[in-house]
Amino acid sequence: MALQQVLKTYYNDQQMTDTNSLVNALMEKPEELSPIITHLAGREEKKFPLSFLTEGVGNTKSIDRFEYEYRVKTHEVNVRPVVAGPGADAGAGGAIFKVTFPDKWFVFPYTLVSQSGILARIMSQPVPSAGGYEYSLKLVSPDQASMPSEDTAAGALFGMLYANVGVDFSRGNASNWSAPGLVRSKIGTIRKSYHFSGNAKDYVAQFTLPMKEGQSTQLWMDYEEYRHMLKFKEECEMYYWYGQKTYGNNGVNEMLDENGQPVISGPGLFEQIINKDTYSTLTQKKIEDVIGDLFYGMTDATDKQVTLYTGIGGAREFDKAMRAYYGNNSYLQTTEPKFITGSGRSLGITGYFNSYEHIDGHRVNVVKVPLMDHGPVAQASAKHPESGLPLESYRMTFVDQSTYDGENNLQMINKKGREMLRWCVGGSVVPKGFAETDTRASDIDGASVHMLKTAGILLRRFDTSLDLQCVAS
């Protein structure tokens, strides 16, 4: 999706008619053009990477309602904790011993494995007991003296392996399964308006948008509106990151506006990520452990990809951690000048780490988020004791952007027909590019332009991402 650079030029009514204005194009096809505009603005300003990497690259859906539901299957857990056990010498001499688990997840006659690797077969159907279900187990190996007492202590974990049965007359068993959970969320509406007098300048923004079959079209819009549109995109980006839902777990909205209408806001990305952690100084070991834990839960993903969103401070910490790891491992070092350029007295330092390839073979790419450096949250944030940068600039958000069941894990959800609305209220003047059907009457010596978008960010698998915040003091 190649897009040309935006050009600032003077309005020419012979070349720039209402029919080829971007405003009218958005009115006619907001669902098609909104992602293209996001892509264009994201390439030009680089201030809204979350919008760019969802809507701007086609990871978006339009729905007919303000509320939506989706199924999510989290990492399947095949272990159960012990509620009560027999203590020492369990299973000695081939004796059957009793272990209580919280439910009937384990199926007769499967073989179980204890936390220390000892195998025991379920010998009969479990029966209800205090705290759960009581299982009758027998050690598989006759050479095993007994089950270690710590393996049957409360809280010890057992896993289910396979069902081994008799030679003849065996009967069928059962299979357990867990259905995907149903998650319900909502999208919110955000607006932005601006006003100008009747003496507004005749500057316009001119750019090329792609069409089908490799063709393109030359469109234009008022330059002041283009700058305000970029600001609106930035405000949308803040909503996608920091937004909090205005409704409780029961779905009841708790906020009303001055007209008694519900103010609906869906959760931002930070609120959707359930894994939270902190750090003071980042190390390669921390990155390796974090990424390893995230990838471990992505067993059913295809095209595995994790993006690290952070600010300048976080990018520096990432680079410092990689440089320290590189410098302390002689087998990683080379004789080539990877970080030094030039020769003699004219030398330069170059080369900074912005990606990490895990031992599992998956790559993590670093993407800087300007909002974490200069946004309102960053400006109100405490300062890092060494750099003086906002602690928000050191925030690291590892986002799972893999594919699950053919869909990207990170998506933008729009209200159909409200992907990007804009209209004007004309007074003594009418903003350039607005046809008469797009205007409203006013007696003010000037005009106003209004933008509206109903959308939200969806993180389908919320257990495979991590919000890592810096707590250096």
Buried (B, 14 or more C-beta within 10 A) or exposed (E): EEBBEBEEBEBEEEEBEBEBBBBBBBBEEBBEBBBBBBBBBBBBBEBBBBBBBBBBBEBBBBEEEBEBEBEBBBEEEEBBEBBBBBEEBBBEEEEBBBBBBEEBBBBBBBBBBBBEEBBBBBEEEBEEBEEBBBBBBBBBEEEBEBBBBEBBEEEBEBBBBEBEEEEEEEEEEEEEEEEEEEBEBBBBBBEBEBEBEEEBEEBBBBBBBBEEEEEEEEBBBBBBBBBBBBBBBBBBBBBBBBBEBBBEEEEEBEEEEEEEEBBBBBBBBBBBBEBEBEBEEBBBEBBBEBBEBBBEBBEEBEEBBBBBBBBBBBBBBBBBBBBBBBEEEEEEEEEEEEEEEEEEEEEEEEEBBBEBEBEEEBEBEBBBBBBBBBBEBBEEBEEBEEBEBBBBBBBBBBBBBBEBEEEBBBBBBBBEEBBBBBBBBBBEBBBBBBEEEBBEEBEBEBBBBBBBBBBBBBBBBBBBBBBBBBEBE
